[in-house]
């Protein structure tokens, strides 16, 4: 029953996606051909997840138009629009970026969703397990992500588990998830068509039966956000220090942003993803080094951690 239900849902999703992609509408509003190419199409993420763009409003021209508060579509020269967008990004003039919005459909493990929802600047509507039955789909990390707790970072991972220890953990993750879903179905006591599976007993309410499932089971939501807040989300979650399971979603969304607003994406990549911010103390250290002075951590005024981060940014030995 589990596999048949899963297959039917996935087949219906694919049929819905193809139907959406087959439609074409005439509009006077700005559209972006590169994003239209992938509209509704899922970007696969992890083992069962995906990200797909459902709708969007605005483009690079909308950012420029908002900044200039003009009637037109911006300048005739792309270089001038590019220069303005880079100025806005560089000086953190964020309001023009808020004029663009995008809506994603995301399928993700519950523990990733709970981390993601900490970004409170979006509109979210999540699949309800009070009304519907969750699919029998759960996330199991690949061996390359199966790591021990970091001894230096309470939020990070350390060395990879290997051999028998890795296999034991993977077996527990799979076995627990399979058993939990089996108990979930048993408590629901519902057949494929929503009828009672075992007439001799009464099923538990869906809103109660769901509480037995673990955080690696998948949920889905629609997530709508403006470009400014999306870029803030991506600056944190596409960072190498972010947890892998949310970072891969951010990476998929980066491709959508690159297609949607290429000039804004270029500026974001340059000033945010590839740039850095210095404290007043860090800037003072850099100025002293540029003047030829030898500076060490002890008399820099920086903590050991900030000193190490600064040296790493400057590609210098700490």
C-alpha positions in Angstrom: 0.0 0.0 0.0 2.8 2.4 0.9 4.6 2.1 -2.5 1.3 2.3 -4.5 0.3 5.5 -2.7 3.7 7.0 -3.2 3.8 6.2 -6.9 0.3 7.5 -7.4 1.2 10.9 -5.7 4.4 11.3 -7.7 2.7 10.4 -11.0 0.0 13.0 -10.3 2.6 15.6 -9.4 4.4 15.0 -12.7 1.1 15.3 -14.6 0.3 18.5 -12.8 3.7 19.9 -13.6 3.5 19.0 -17.3 0.0 20.6 -17.5 1.2 23.8 -15.9 4.2 24.0 -18.2 2.0 23.4 -21.2 0.0 26.5 -20.5 1.0 29.9 -22.0 -0.4 33.3 -21.0 -0.2 36.7 -22.7 0.7 39.5 -20.3 1.9 43.1 -20.3 4.0 42.6 -17.2 7.7 41.9 -17.2 8.7 38.3 -17.8 12.1 36.6 -17.8 12.7 34.0 -20.5 15.5 32.3 -18.7 13.3 31.7 -15.6 10.3 30.8 -17.8 12.3 27.9 -19.1 12.3 26.3 -15.7 9.0 27.6 -14.3 7.2 24.8 -12.4 10.0 22.3 -13.1 11.5 20.8 -9.9 15.2 21.1 -9.0 15.9 17.7 -7.3 17.4 18.1 -3.8 18.6 15.4 -1.3 17.0 12.0 -1.8 13.3 12.9 -2.2 13.2 16.7 -2.0 12.9 19.4 -4.6 12.6 23.2 -5.1 10.5 24.6 -8.0 9.5 28.2 -8.9 5.8 28.6 -9.0 5.4 32.3 -9.7 7.4 35.6 -9.7 7.0 39.3 -10.1 9.5 41.8 -11.4 13.0 41.5 -12.8 16.3 43.5 -12.8 14.4 46.4 -14.6 11.9 46.5 -11.7 14.7 47.1 -9.2 16.1 50.0 -11.3 12.6 51.4 -11.9 11.9 51.4 -8.2 15.2 53.0 -7.4 14.5 55.8 -9.9 10.7 55.9 -9.3 10.2 56.2 -13.0 7.5 55.3 -15.4 9.7 53.5 -17.8 11.6 50.2 -17.8 14.9 51.7 -16.8 17.7 53.0 -19.0 18.4 51.9 -22.5 21.9 50.9 -21.6 22.3 47.7 -19.6 25.6 48.9 -18.2 23.8 51.9 -16.5 21.3 49.5 -14.9 24.1 47.2 -13.8 26.0 50.1 -12.3 22.9 51.3 -10.3 22.1 47.8 -9.1 25.7 47.3 -7.9 25.6 50.6 -6.1 22.4 49.6 -4.4 23.8 46.3 -3.3 27.2 47.8 -2.3 25.6 50.4 -0.1 22.8 48.2 1.2 19.9 50.2 -0.2 17.5 47.3 0.1 14.0 48.7 -0.6 14.3 48.5 -4.5 15.0 44.8 -4.2 11.8 44.3 -2.2 9.8 45.2 -5.3 10.6 41.8 -6.8 8.9 38.7 -5.4 9.1 34.9 -6.0 7.1 31.9 -4.9 8.7 28.5 -4.4 7.2 25.1 -3.9 9.6 23.2 -1.6 9.7 19.6 -0.5 12.0 19.1 2.4 12.7 17.1 5.6 10.8 18.4 8.7 14.1 19.1 10.6 15.2 21.3 7.6 11.8 23.1 7.6 12.1 23.9 11.3 15.5 25.5 10.7 14.3 27.3 7.6 11.2 28.7 9.3 13.5 30.8 11.5 13.6 33.2 8.5 10.3 35.0 9.4 10.2 37.4 6.4 8.3 35.2 4.0 4.7 34.0 3.5 4.4 30.2 4.2 1.7 27.7 3.7 2.7 24.1 4.7 1.2 20.7 3.9 -1.1 19.8 6.8 -0.8 16.4 8.3 -4.0 17.2 10.3 -6.0 16.9 7.1 -3.8 14.7 4.9 -1.6 11.6 5.3 2.1 12.2 5.0 4.0 10.2 2.3 6.3 7.3 3.3 9.4 9.3 2.4 12.2 10.1 4.8 15.7 11.4 4.5 18.7 9.3 5.1 22.1 11.0 4.7 24.6 9.8 2.2 27.8 8.3 3.6 29.7 11.4 2.7 27.5 13.4 5.1 27.5 11.0 8.0 29.8 12.7 10.4 30.4 12.9 14.1 29.8 16.0 16.3 32.5 18.6 15.8 34.7 19.1 18.9 35.3 22.7 18.0 31.8 23.8 16.8 28.6 22.9 18.7 26.6 23.4 15.5 28.9 21.6 13.1 30.2 18.2 12.0 33.6 16.6 12.5 35.2 13.5 11.1 33.2 11.1 8.9 31.9 7.9 10.5 33.4 4.9 8.7 33.0 1.2 8.3 30.8 -0.7 10.8 29.9 2.4 12.8 28.6 4.2 9.7 26.6 1.1 8.6 25.1 0.7 12.1 23.9 4.4 12.1 22.4 4.1 8.6 20.6 0.9 9.6 19.2 2.6 12.7 18.0 5.6 10.7 16.3 3.4 8.0 14.9 0.9 10.5 13.5 3.5 12.9 11.9 5.4 10.0 10.3 2.3 8.5 8.9 1.2 11.9 7.6 4.7 12.7 5.7 4.9 9.4 4.3 1.4 9.9 3.0 2.4 13.3 1.7 5.7 11.8 -0.3 3.7 9.3 -1.5 1.3 12.0 -2.7 4.1 14.2 -4.5 5.8 11.3 -6.2 2.6 10.2 -7.0 4.0 6.8 -6.9 2.2 3.5 -5.8 3.6 0.1 -9.2 5.2 -0.6 -9.6 6.7 2.8 -11.8 3.8 4.1 -11.2 1.9 7.3 -8.4 -0.7 6.8 -9.4 -2.9 9.8 -13.1 -2.6 10.7 -12.5 -4.3 14.1 -10.8 -1.2 15.5 -11.0 2.6 15.4 -8.2 4.7 13.9 -6.5 7.5 15.7 -7.1 11.1 14.5 -4.6 12.2 11.9 -3.5 15.2 14.0 -2.5 12.8 16.8 -1.0 10.0 14.7 1.5 12.4 13.0 3.3 13.1 16.3 5.0 9.7 16.2 6.9 10.5 13.0 10.5 11.6 13.2 12.0 14.8 11.9 13.5 13.2 8.8 10.1 12.7 7.2 9.3 15.0 4.3 6.9 17.9 4.4 6.1 20.4 1.6 5.3 24.1 1.6 4.8 27.2 -0.6 7.3 29.9 0.3 6.8 33.4 -1.1 9.4 36.1 -0.4 10.7 39.4 -1.8 14.2 39.5 -3.4 15.8 41.4 -0.5 14.8 38.9 2.1 15.5 36.0 -0.3 19.1 37.2 -0.7 19.5 37.5 3.1 18.3 33.9 3.4 20.7 32.8 0.8 23.6 34.7 2.3 23.2 32.6 5.4 22.1 29.3 4.0 24.3 29.1 0.9 27.3 29.8 3.1 29.9 27.0 3.5 29.3 27.0 7.2 25.5 26.3 6.9 24.2 22.8 7.5 24.5 20.7 4.4 20.9 19.7 4.2 19.6 23.3 4.0 22.6 24.5 1.9 21.7 22.2 -1.0 18.3 23.8 -1.1 19.9 27.3 -1.1 22.2 26.2 -3.9 19.2 25.2 -6.0 17.5 28.5 -5.3 20.6 30.4 -6.3 20.3 29.0 -9.8 16.7 30.3 -10.0 17.8 33.8 -8.8 20.6 33.8 -11.4 18.1 33.2 -14.1 15.5 35.6 -12.7 17.6 38.7 -12.0 21.1 38.2 -13.4 22.4 41.7 -12.7 21.2 41.6 -9.1 22.7 38.1 -8.8 26.0 39.2 -10.1 26.2 42.0 -7.5 25.0 39.7 -4.7 27.7 37.1 -5.7 30.4 39.8 -5.8 29.6 41.8 -2.7 27.9 39.3 -0.4 28.8 35.7 -1.3 32.3 36.5 -2.4 32.8 39.6 -0.2 33.5 40.1 3.5 32.6 42.5 6.3 35.2 43.9 8.7 34.7 45.3 12.2 36.3 48.6 13.1 39.0 46.7 14.9 39.6 44.4 11.9 39.8 47.3 9.5 42.3 49.0 11.8 44.5 45.9 11.8 44.4 45.8 8.0 45.4 49.5 7.8 48.3 48.8 10.1 49.5 45.9 8.0 49.2 47.9 4.8 51.4 50.6 6.4 54.1 47.9 6.9 53.6 47.3 10.6 53.8 43.8 12.0 50.7 43.0 14.0 50.0 39.9 16.1 46.8 38.8 17.8 47.9 39.6 21.3 48.1 43.4 20.7 45.5 43.6 17.9 42.6 44.1 20.2 40.8 41.2 18.5 39.7 38.0 20.1 41.4 34.8 19.0 38.4 33.8 16.9 38.0 37.1 15.2 41.8 37.2 14.6 41.7 33.7 13.0 38.7 34.7 10.8 40.5 37.9 9.7 43.7 36.0 8.8 41.7 33.4 6.9 40.0 36.2 4.9 43.4 37.7 4.1 44.9 34.3 3.3 47.6 34.9 5.9 49.1 32.7 8.6 47.5 33.3 12.0 
